[in-house]
C-alpha cells in the first residue's frame, strides 16, 4: 500500500535585515543571502556569501572581485590525472544544461574554472580542498581527487540555485570573491538506505547517491537483507534472491540486484567518491533466508515469506555446520563485488538467539569477514559479544537507552572499538517529524529538523573517548517508504544536518545560524526536483 506524502506546512518568509554570524574565524556562515528586488529573477541576486553553504566550511575569507562564468569559460584540469579530467567532465555536466555554455574541459594554463592537485597542502588531508575565487578564475586545489570533488560541490552551492536545473536559465553566474579552506571533521560520513523492507531500483539508488554527494557524504550503507526480502544475487545460494527477494512489506513485488546491478551501484557511488558498505544482517533479521532454504532452520522446516514489520522473531541455526557454509559463501561473494574496506554483519535485535549462541555466532562471522579482507562493522549489540580487533560498532540507541547498554558500548570504545553514531531519536531519517507526519515511524519519538542537528557526536555517549568516534551515519529504514519521492520527504531536510555534523568543525555548530543556511538550500533542492519537507523551524528562502 502506498502512503500519502507528508502534509505540507505553511512557510515563513525571511524579512528584514540580514544576520551575519562569524564562528571560529568563519566569515559568512549563517548569513542570509541578499534578496533581489521583487521584479528581478533569482539569478540577479548578488553572489552568495562564501560561508553560506552546507556543510559549513572550516574557514571562509571573503575578499576581492567575484568570478563570473561566461560563454568563454573553460574548465581547466591540471596534470595527467584521469580522475581530475573525470571530475572536470562531471562539473561540466552540472553546469552546461542551466548556463547553456559549452564549457570545454581542457588542459591547465589559463583563466576559468581550474581543478588542481597539490600534495603540498597537509592541512587539507585526504578529502579537504581550497577554493579561491577572483575576477579571472575560480581555482579548486586539493591533495587528492576526493577533495577536488568536494570542492566542486561547494562551487555548486556558491552559484545561484537555478544552476541545478536541466534547461537554460538566466544568468549571471557569479561566485563571490575570496577563499574557502575546508576539510572534514570525521573520516566516516554515511547514509544508510534500507532496500530490504521495500526494494529500490538501481536508478533510485543512484539518485540518492547524487544527493548524498552534494553534502559531502562519503559512505553509502546498503541494508541488503532482512526478514522481508533478500536483495543481492548469490550464485552459490540462488534462491536467496529469486525466492527470498520476491516480496516486501505489504506484499509488493520486491526485487533484487543482479551482480551486474550491484557492480553498477558500486561504480556509480565511486564516481561520486562514496564507498558502498554492504550489510547482510545476521543472525537475526533472516526470515527471507530461512524461507529460501529449509536447511538453515534448526527444525529443517522453511517458514513462509514475511511481509509484516515485526522484528526479533527470526534466527539462523547457530549449532548447524551448514549455517557457516552459508555465511562464508555470502560474505565471499559480496566481498568480491565490493572494493571498499568495510562489511556490515548486522547483529541487532537477535531476540530469538540465546546470548551464548549469539556470542558464538558473532565470533565465527567476524572471522569470516576478516578471512575475505574486510573490516567488520556491526550494530552496537556486537559489543555484547567480543568485537575483533579493528571492528566498528554502530550505535543506534537513543537518549532513553538503558545505562547498562550504553556503558557496554563505552567499555568497548575504551578498549579500542571505534564507533559510528546513529542515535535513533536524532539520526534515523525514517522517524516522523511530528504527530502529523504521514510517513515514517515513531518508536524512537518524533525527530524534528532541529533535534536531528542539535547534538555533538564527540560528547554524545558518556565515557567514550573522542578519538573512538569514527563518524556519523543517517539511516533510512523503509517500512513505510516505497519510492524516491518518499525517501526524499524523510531525508530532506534532515540529511544535510547529519552531513554537517560529520564534516564541519565543532566550533561552527549553532542551530540558529544553521537554520538560516539550511533555508537557503530550499530553492536548490527544488531545482533538483527534491520535494522536501518544509519544516516550520526553518526560514525557507524562495526563488
C-alpha positions in Angstrom: 0.0 0.0 0.0 1.4 3.4 -0.9 1.1 6.1 1.7 0.3 9.7 1.2 3.1 12.2 1.4 3.9 14.3 4.4 1.5 17.1 5.0 2.9 20.5 3.9 3.3 23.3 6.4 2.9 27.0 5.5 6.3 28.6 5.1 7.6 31.6 6.9 9.4 34.1 4.7 12.6 35.8 5.7 12.2 39.6 6.1 14.2 42.4 7.4 17.9 42.9 7.7 20.3 40.1 7.3 22.2 38.4 10.1 25.9 37.8 9.8 27.3 35.2 12.1 31.0 34.6 12.4 32.2 31.4 14.3 35.8 30.3 14.8 37.1 32.7 12.1 34.5 31.7 9.5 33.0 34.7 7.7 29.6 34.5 6.2 28.3 31.3 7.9 24.7 31.9 9.0 24.3 35.0 6.8 21.0 35.1 4.9 21.6 35.8 1.2 20.7 39.2 -0.1 17.3 39.3 -1.9 16.9 40.8 -5.4 14.2 43.3 -5.9 10.7 41.8 -6.2 10.7 42.1 -10.0 14.2 40.6 -10.5 14.8 36.9 -11.3 16.7 34.8 -8.7 19.9 34.9 -10.8 20.1 38.7 -10.4 20.9 38.3 -6.7 24.4 39.2 -5.6 26.8 36.3 -5.2 26.1 34.0 -2.3 28.4 34.7 0.7 31.3 32.2 0.7 30.3 30.7 4.1 26.6 30.3 3.0 27.0 26.5 2.3 26.1 23.2 3.9 28.1 21.7 5.5 29.7 24.8 7.0 33.4 25.1 5.9 36.4 25.3 8.2 37.2 28.8 7.0 35.7 31.3 4.5 37.6 34.5 3.9 35.7 36.9 1.6 37.6 39.5 -0.5 38.1 40.8 -4.0 36.0 40.7 -7.1 33.6 37.9 -7.9 34.2 35.4 -10.7 31.6 35.2 -13.4 31.0 32.1 -15.6 30.5 33.3 -19.2 30.3 31.7 -22.6 34.1 31.9 -22.8 34.7 30.0 -19.6 36.8 26.8 -19.8 37.1 24.1 -17.2 40.9 23.6 -16.9 42.3 20.4 -15.4 45.9 20.2 -14.3 48.3 17.3 -14.7 47.8 14.0 -16.3 45.2 12.6 -13.8 42.3 10.8 -15.5 40.4 11.3 -12.3 40.8 15.1 -12.4 39.6 15.0 -16.0 36.5 13.0 -14.9 35.7 15.5 -12.2 36.0 18.3 -14.8 33.6 16.4 -17.0 31.2 15.9 -14.1 31.3 19.6 -13.3 30.7 20.5 -17.0 27.7 18.1 -16.9 26.2 20.0 -13.9 26.8 23.5 -15.4 26.1 23.1 -19.1 22.3 22.5 -19.1 21.4 25.5 -17.0 24.0 28.0 -18.3 23.7 26.9 -21.9 27.5 27.4 -22.2 29.9 24.9 -24.0 32.3 24.9 -21.0 35.0 22.8 -22.7 37.2 20.7 -20.4 40.8 21.5 -21.4 44.3 21.4 -20.0 45.6 23.9 -17.5 47.3 27.1 -18.4 44.8 29.9 -18.3 41.8 31.5 -16.6 38.5 29.8 -16.0 37.5 27.2 -13.5 40.7 25.4 -12.6 40.9 22.0 -10.9 44.4 21.2 -9.5 46.0 18.5 -7.4 48.7 19.7 -5.0 50.1 17.3 -2.4 51.8 20.2 -0.6 48.7 21.1 1.5 48.8 18.8 4.6 46.1 20.7 6.4 43.6 19.6 3.7 44.0 15.9 4.4 42.7 13.3 2.0 39.3 15.0 1.4 39.9 18.7 2.0 40.1 21.4 -0.6 40.8 25.1 -1.1 38.6 27.2 -3.3 39.9 30.6 -4.4 37.7 32.9 -6.4 38.7 36.2 -8.1 37.8 38.2 -11.2 39.7 35.9 -13.6 39.2 32.4 -12.2 38.0 30.0 -9.6 40.7 27.6 -8.6 39.9 24.4 -6.6 43.1 22.8 -5.1 43.2 19.5 -3.2 45.7 16.8 -2.3 43.5 14.1 -3.9 40.6 13.7 -6.3 38.1 13.3 -3.4 39.0 16.7 -2.2 38.6 18.2 -5.6 35.1 16.6 -5.9 34.1 18.0 -2.6 35.3 21.4 -3.7 33.1 21.1 -6.8 30.1 20.6 -4.5 31.0 23.9 -2.7 31.3 25.6 -6.1 27.8 24.4 -7.0 26.4 25.8 -3.8 28.1 29.2 -4.3 26.3 29.6 -7.6 22.6 30.5 -7.9 20.2 27.6 -7.2 19.0 27.8 -10.8 22.3 26.3 -11.9 20.9 22.9 -10.9 18.1 23.0 -13.5 18.2 20.9 -16.6 17.2 23.7 -19.0 18.8 27.1 -19.9 18.3 29.7 -17.2 19.0 33.4 -17.0 22.4 34.4 -15.5 24.6 36.0 -14.4 26.5 33.1 -12.8 28.7 34.7 -10.2 30.9 33.3 -7.4 31.8 35.6 -4.6 35.5 36.6 -4.3 37.6 35.1 -1.6 39.0 31.8 -0.3 37.3 28.8 1.3 39.6 26.4 3.1 37.9 23.2 4.1 38.4 19.6 5.4 36.2 17.1 7.2 35.9 16.7 11.0 35.3 12.9 10.7 36.5 10.3 8.2 33.3 8.4 8.2 30.2 10.3 7.0 27.5 7.9 5.9 23.9 7.4 5.0 22.1 4.0 5.1 19.3 3.0 2.7 17.2 0.0 3.6 16.4 -1.8 0.3 15.1 -4.8 2.1 11.8 -3.7 3.7 11.0 -2.1 0.3 13.1 -2.6 -2.8 14.5 0.4 -4.7 15.8 0.2 -8.2 19.3 1.0 -9.4 18.1 4.3 -10.7 16.5 5.2 -7.4 19.7 4.3 -5.5 21.8 6.4 -8.0 19.5 9.4 -7.4 20.1 9.1 -3.6 23.9 8.8 -4.2 23.8 12.1 -6.1 22.0 13.8 -3.2 24.5 12.5 -0.7 27.4 13.7 -2.8 26.1 17.3 -2.8 26.5 17.3 1.0 30.0 15.6 1.0 28.9 12.3 2.4 31.5 9.5 1.7 29.7 6.2 2.5 26.6 4.5 1.3 25.5 1.7 3.7 23.1 -0.7 1.8 20.9 -2.8 4.1 20.7 -5.8 1.6 18.9 -8.4 3.7 16.2 -8.6 6.3 13.1 -10.6 7.2 11.1 -9.1 4.3 13.5 -9.5 1.4 16.9 -10.6 0.2 18.2 -8.1 -2.3 21.6 -9.4 -3.7 22.2 -12.3 -6.0 24.3 -15.1 -4.5 25.4 -17.7 -7.1 26.0 -20.4 -4.5 22.6 -19.9 -2.9 20.4 -18.6 -5.8 17.0 -19.0 -4.1 18.0 -16.2 -1.6 17.3 -13.6 -4.3 14.9 -15.4 -6.7 12.6 -16.6 -3.9 13.6 -14.6 -0.8 13.6 -11.4 -2.8 10.2 -11.7 -4.4 8.2 -9.7 -1.8 8.4 -6.7 0.6 6.5 -5.0 3.4 2.8 -5.1 2.5 3.2 -7.9 -0.1 4.6 -5.9 -3.0 6.7 -7.4 -5.8 10.1 -6.9 -4.1 13.1 -7.4 -6.3 16.8 -8.0 -6.1 20.0 -6.7 -7.6 21.9 -8.9 -10.0 25.6 -8.9 -9.6 25.8 -6.6 -12.6 23.3 -4.2 -10.9 25.3 -4.2 -7.7 28.5 -3.5 -9.6 26.9 -0.6 -11.3 25.8 0.9 -7.9 29.3 0.5 -6.6 30.8 2.1 -9.7 28.4 5.0 -9.6 29.0 5.6 -6.0 32.8 5.6 -6.5 32.3 8.2 -9.3 30.8 10.4 -6.6 33.5 9.4 -4.1 31.2 7.3 -1.9 32.2 3.9 -0.7 29.5 1.3 -0.6 29.2 -0.6 2.7 27.1 -3.8 2.2 25.1 -5.2 5.1 24.0 -8.8 5.4 22.1 -8.8 8.8 22.9 -11.8 10.9 22.0 -14.0 12.8 18.5 -12.4 13.3 16.5 -10.4 10.6 17.0 -13.5 8.5 13.5 -14.8 7.6 14.0 -14.2 3.9 17.0 -16.6 4.0 15.3 -19.1 6.3 12.3 -19.2 3.9 14.6 -19.7 0.9 16.5 -22.7 2.4 14.9 -25.1 4.9 18.3 -26.5 6.0 19.2 -23.1 7.6 16.4 -23.7 10.1 17.1 -25.8 13.2 14.0 -27.9 12.6 14.6 -28.2 8.8 11.3 -26.5 8.0 11.2 -23.3 6.0 8.9 -20.6 7.3 6.7 -18.6 4.9 7.9 -15.4 3.4 7.2 -12.4 5.7 5.6 -9.1 4.7 5.0 -7.5 8.1 7.1 -5.2 10.2 7.8 -7.0 13.5 11.4 -7.7 14.5 13.3 -10.2 16.6 11.5 -13.4 15.6 14.0 -15.0 13.2 17.4 -16.6 13.8 19.9 -18.7 11.9 20.5 -22.1 13.5 23.8 -21.4 15.3 24.8 -25.1 16.0 24.5 -26.3 12.4 27.6 -26.5 10.2 25.6 -25.5 7.1 25.0 -22.1 8.7 28.7 -21.3 8.4 28.9 -22.6 4.9 26.1 -20.1 4.1 27.8 -17.3 5.9 31.2 -18.0 4.2 29.6 -18.2 0.7 27.6 -15.0 1.1 30.4 -12.9 2.6 32.8 -14.2 -0.1 30.6 -13.3 -3.0 29.5 -9.9 -1.7 33.1 -9.1 -0.7 34.3 -9.9 -4.2 31.8 -7.4 -5.6 32.7 -4.7 -3.1 36.1 -3.0 -3.4 35.6 -0.9 -0.2 37.1 -1.6 3.2 34.0 -2.5 5.2 31.5 -5.3 5.6 28.5 -4.9 7.9 27.2 -8.0 9.6 24.2 -6.5 11.4 23.8 -8.3 14.8 20.9 -6.2 16.1 17.6 -7.4 17.6 18.6 -11.1 17.7 16.0 -11.8 20.3 15.4 -15.4 19.1 19.1 -16.2 19.6 20.4 -17.1 23.1 23.2 -14.9 24.4 25.5 -17.9 24.3 24.7 -18.7 20.7 24.9 -15.0 19.7 28.4 -14.7 21.1 29.5 -18.0 19.4 27.9 -16.9 16.1 29.4 -13.4 16.0 32.9 -14.8 16.8 32.7 -17.1 13.7 31.0 -14.5 11.5 33.6 -11.8 12.3 36.4 -14.4 11.4 34.8 -14.9 8.0 34.7 -11.2 7.3 38.4 -11.0 8.2 39.2 -14.0 6.0 37.9 -12.1 3.0 39.9 -9.0 3.8 37.2 -6.7 5.1 36.8 -4.7 8.3 33.8 -5.8 10.4 31.0 -3.4 11.2 28.1 -4.4 13.4 25.2 -2.7 15.1 26.2 -1.8 18.7 24.9 -5.1 20.1 28.2 -6.5 18.7 29.8 -5.0 21.9 27.8 -7.6 23.9 29.9 -10.3 22.2 33.6 -10.0 21.6 34.4 -7.4 18.9 37.6 -8.4 17.0 40.5 -6.0 16.8 39.6 -3.2 14.4 35.9 -3.9 14.5 33.5 -1.0 14.4 30.3 -0.8 16.3 27.4 1.3 15.0 25.4 2.8 17.9 21.7 3.2 17.2 20.4 3.6 20.7 18.7 6.8 21.9 18.5 9.1 24.8 16.3 6.6 26.7 18.5 3.6 26.1 19.4 1.9 29.4 22.5 2.9 31.2 23.9 -0.7 31.1 23.7 -0.9 27.4 25.4 2.5 26.9 28.1 1.6 29.4 28.7 -1.7 27.5 29.3 0.4 24.3 31.5 2.8 26.2 33.7 0.0 27.6 34.2 -1.4 24.1 35.2 2.0 22.9 37.6 2.5 25.7 39.1 -0.9 24.8 39.7 0.2 21.1 36.4 -0.5 19.3 35.7 2.5 17.0 32.1 3.8 16.9 29.8 5.2 14.2 27.0 7.1 15.8 23.4 6.8 14.5 21.2 7.6 17.5 17.7 6.6 16.5 16.0 9.7 18.1 18.3 12.0 16.3 19.9 10.3 13.2 17.1 8.0 12.0 15.6 9.7 8.9 12.5 7.4 9.0 11.3 8.8 12.3 8.3 11.1 11.9 9.0 14.8 12.1 5.9 15.3 14.3 2.5 13.8 15.1 1.1 15.0 11.7 3.7 13.3 9.6 2.1 10.6 7.5 5.2 8.7 6.5 7.6 7.0 8.9 7.5 5.5 12.4 7.7 7.0 15.9 9.0 4.3 18.2 12.0 6.4 19.0 9.9 9.6 19.2 9.4 12.5 16.9 12.6 13.8 15.3 12.4 17.4 14.2 15.0 19.0 11.9 16.4 20.8 15.0 16.6 17.7 17.0 18.4 15.8 14.2 21.0 18.5 14.0 21.5 19.7 17.6 23.8 17.1 19.2 27.6 16.7 19.4 28.9 13.3 18.3 32.1 13.7 20.3 30.1 14.1 23.6 27.0 12.0 22.9 28.0 8.9 24.9 29.4 9.3 28.3 32.7 7.5 28.9 33.5 7.3 25.1 36.9 8.9 24.2 36.5 11.5 21.5 39.1 9.6 19.4 36.9 6.5 19.4 34.2 8.2 17.3 34.9 7.4 13.7 31.9 9.4 12.4 28.2 9.5 11.9 25.5 7.9 9.8 21.9 8.8 8.9 20.0 5.5 8.5 16.7 5.5 6.5 14.6 2.4 7.1 11.9 1.8 4.6 8.9 0.1 6.2 6.7 3.0 5.1 8.7 4.2 2.1 8.2 3.0 -1.5 9.8 5.4 -3.9 12.3 8.2 -4.4 9.7 10.9 -3.6 9.0 9.3 -0.2 12.7 8.8 0.5 13.3 12.5 -0.1 10.4 13.6 2.1 12.0 11.9 5.0 15.7 12.6 4.2 15.3 16.2 3.4 15.9 18.5 5.2 17.4 16.3 7.9 20.1 14.6 5.9 22.1 17.9 5.4 22.3 18.4 9.1 23.8 14.9 9.8 26.2 15.6 6.9 27.2 18.8 8.7 27.8 17.0 12.0 30.2 14.7 10.1 32.0 17.4 8.1 32.1 20.7 9.9 34.2 21.8 12.9 32.5 21.6 16.3 33.0 25.4 16.7 30.6 26.1 13.8 27.8 24.2 15.4 24.9 26.6 16.1 21.3 25.8 15.4 20.2 29.4 14.8 23.0 30.0 12.3 22.5 26.6 10.7 18.7 27.0 10.2 19.3 30.1 8.1 21.9 28.4 6.0 19.6 25.4 5.6 16.8 27.7 4.5 18.9 28.8 1.6 19.0 25.2 0.4 15.3 25.2 -0.4 15.5 26.7 -3.9 18.4 24.4 -4.7 16.5 21.3 -3.6 13.5 22.4 -5.6 15.7 23.0 -8.7 17.0 19.4 -8.3 13.4 18.1 -8.2 13.6 17.2 -4.5 10.1 17.5 -2.9 11.4 18.2 0.6 9.5 18.7 3.9 9.1 22.4 4.6 10.0 22.2 8.3 8.4 25.1 10.1 11.5 25.8 12.2 13.4 26.8 9.1 13.2 30.2 7.3 13.0 28.8 3.8 14.3 31.1 1.1 12.3 31.5 -2.1 13.5 31.7 -5.7 
